[in-house]
Amino acid sequence: MRNNNYLLKLLLVTTLILLNSCSNNNSNETILPDKIYDGTIILDTQIELDAFGNEKYTGITGGLRITGILNTQRITNLNKLNTIKVIGTNLRIDGNNELSNLDGLNSIKEIGGDLTIIQNSNLTSIDALSNLKKMGGSLWISGNKTTNLNGLNGLNYIYSSRILGNPELLSLSGLENLNTIGVMAIQYNPKLKNYCAIRNAVNSTTGMIGFSVNNNLYNPTLDAVKTGSCSN
């Protein structure tokens, strides 16, 4: 286990070095020295989140969970987390009913595991994730107020995705650049009527293992999306 932790930390350091070397082309950008948090961190109050953010970590070897479920002292913003570039395993944002956007996560470029954004009842935008270029695991979006998925435009691969129970979701806009999705479940989004953003992915030569669409405003078959009948 110790060797595995060492290798994970080494990989994270290497990734951060590469990201910083790419950023050096912009002379106006402030390059922070790499500071890595070793382990997984759960932030469940604004005070804890701000204190963690004040440490100016650029990477986390484990996972990051931002949750409003464990404490009554609600998180209202993520602004202090704006130096984090890489998360080694999972990023989970859940149960934050006073969070309207993800501003503060703008620097994240890579997530090693899953991206889970669930049960944030007033979250209307995930645009702050627009710099995310790589994700190693699954996507789970559920119980938020977003009307689209703008902010995920930088991704070209997702192993699997679950888009479930988002009451205001109108379209899958934000997934246009995906060229591979292994499994996709899109269910119980009562206003969802536009799937055109995933045409590129469903027509990929790599194919799709599973496609489950039901209980949305419009429920096209996989063939319908492939042939352009992707909206209603």
Number of C-alpha atoms within 10 A of each C-alpha: 6 7 8 9 14 13 13 17 21 13 14 23 20 12 17 22 14 11 15 16 11 10 14 12 9 9 8 8 9 9 13 11 12 16 16 20 18 16 14 16 16 14 20 22 21 18 13 13 20 17 14 16 19 13 14 19 20 24 24 25 26 23 22 20 16 22 22 24 15 13 11 9 12 19 23 16 18 19 15 19 25 18 23 23 24 27 25 23 22 23 20 16 21 22 22 25 18 15 22 19 19 21 19 18 23 22 19 23 22 24 24 19 19 21 20 20 22 22 22 24 20 17 21 19 20 23 20 18 22 19 19 21 16 19 22 17 18 20 19 16 21 23 22 27 19 25 20 22 23 20 20 23 19 19 22 17 20 22 16 20 21 17 22 23 21 26 19 17 25 20 21 20 20 20 26 21 18 21 20 22 24 18 17 21 15 22 20 17 24 18 17 25 19 22 23 18 20 22 22 18 23 23 17 14 10 12 14 18 10 12 16 14 18 16 15 21 16 18 21 20 14 18 12 13 21 18 11 11 16 21 16 11
